[in-house]
Amino acid sequence: MDARATTTTPPVGRRERNKQRVRERLYMAAVELFVEKGYDQTSIDEIAERADVARGTFFNYFQRKEDIIGAWGERRRAALVTGLEESGAFTPGSIARLQQCMAVLVRINQEEPRLTTAMLTAWVKAGRPILEEPYVAEVFASIVDSGMVQGELNPGMSPIGVGNVLRDVYLGALYRWASQSPNTTPLAEELQQILQLLLDGMTAPKTP
């Protein structure tokens, strides 16, 4: 038997668990303060105080305040992957997968609307739209590429180009939704309408 087949991941030690707990306390303290006071008005001292740690401890886990935004983004990416896997979005049918991907993104944002609004505001102020890793665009592009191979979508397109367009219209709709107080415009409806409009031009013509 291959020894690698029996290899298991070693359990996380007490020290590592403690580090994870402190990091989580700092993250939660920061996002709570961003919601309550705003990103600009929240200091690292206030984050450390709410997390009940020394100010210097903050820098053991985050180099800058804006690194909290990066941690928020990482959680959203993980939630997108989990949501797609749970919904079966990677089963055959690229059009249905694009629709499901939009639905998962809507759910992620609507689960905590105040946090989404506060963190998007922080994200913009920190210049993140310019530096953003194109993760969502890559997810869209992967689905589009699959649809082109299967003959569902126009084969003359650039998958990453389409992925970038879908990412851009998603972010535009999300910013409009987040800028309202309360969030009254149905985000799901707008995104699905935009997606359908784009799909009308992306779908491969029917062969006679």
PyMOL commands that set and color helices and strands:
alter all, ss='L'
color gray80, all
select helices_A, chain A and resi 3-6+14-37+44-51+55-61+67-87+94-111+113-125+128-131+135-149+159-178+187-202
alter helices_A, ss='H'
color red, helices_A
deselect
rebuild
show_as cartoon
